[in-house]
C-alpha cells in the first residue's frame, strides 16, 4: 500500500510518500493506527484529515486493500 502525504501531513511526517506493508484489508481506524505508529506527530491531524483511496475520497467505514494508493488530505485554506 502506498501512502501519500500532502501539505501539513507531509511536513509532520517528513516524507512525501512511503510504502506500508499490510497483508490484509484494513479499516480506516486500523490504517490510521499503522500510520500513527510510524508518524506519531500526525495524531493532532487525524480527526480533520480526509483519506482518499485510489484518487477518490472515502467515508469512515471504508476498507483499504494492500494494493491501494492512500492519500492523506488535511484541511487547506486559500484565498
Buried (B, 14 or more C-beta within 10 A) or exposed (E): BEBBBBBBBBEBBEEEBBEBEBEEBBEBEBBBEBBBEEBEEBEEBBEEBEBBBEEEEBEEEBBBEEEBBBBBBBEEEEE
